Amino acid sequence: MSIPEIAERLSVGRIAVYAMLEQGIIPAVRLGRRWIVTRHAFENWERTCGMPTGLPRKTEHKVT
């Protein structure tokens, strides 16, 4: 998805979208200077109001 398309769907500006990407709020991958946001990941995030889905991860502890 493009940044302008995401901004329009969220009713925010492009700068706000970039800030959300930098903070990890919107699921995306950064390749160099470019952000890759898949439609599936964004729509899942949008549908769940940004809440993570699946089982919660347990913290692993190293035994020495």
C-alpha positions in Angstrom: 0.0 0.0 0.0 1.2 3.5 -0.6 1.7 6.1 2.1 -1.0 8.5 0.7 -3.5 5.6 0.6 -2.8 4.7 4.3 -3.0 8.4 5.2 -6.4 8.7 3.5 -7.7 5.6 5.2 -6.6 6.8 8.6 -7.6 10.4 8.0 -4.2 11.7 8.9 -1.3 13.4 7.0 1.6 11.7 5.3 4.0 12.9 8.1 1.8 11.2 10.7 1.9 7.9 8.7 5.7 8.1 8.5 5.9 8.7 12.3 3.7 5.7 12.9 5.9 3.6 10.7 9.1 4.7 12.5 7.5 3.9 15.9 6.4 0.5 14.7 2.7 1.2 15.2 1.8 0.2 11.6 3.2 -3.2 10.5 5.8 -2.6 7.8 9.3 -3.5 6.6 11.9 -0.9 5.7 14.1 -1.5 2.7 16.6 1.2 2.5 14.6 4.5 2.4 11.4 2.7 1.3 8.6 1.4 3.5 6.8 -1.8 2.4 3.3 -2.1 3.8 1.3 -5.2 2.6 -2.4 -4.7 2.2 -3.1 -7.9 4.2 -1.0 -6.8 7.2 -2.4 -3.3 7.2 -6.0 -4.5 6.9 -5.5 -7.0 9.7 -3.9 -4.2 11.8 -6.8 -1.9 11.0 -9.4 -4.6 11.8 -7.9 -5.4 15.2 -7.4 -1.7 16.1 -3.7 -2.1 16.1 -3.8 -4.9 18.7 -1.4 -7.8 18.1 -3.1 -11.1 17.1 -2.2 -14.6 18.0 -0.9 -16.0 21.2 1.2 -13.8 23.5 4.9 -14.5 23.4 6.6 -15.7 26.5 9.8 -14.2 27.6 12.7 -16.6 27.3 15.2 -16.8 30.0 18.7 -18.0 29.6 19.9 -20.5 32.2 23.6 -20.4 33.0 
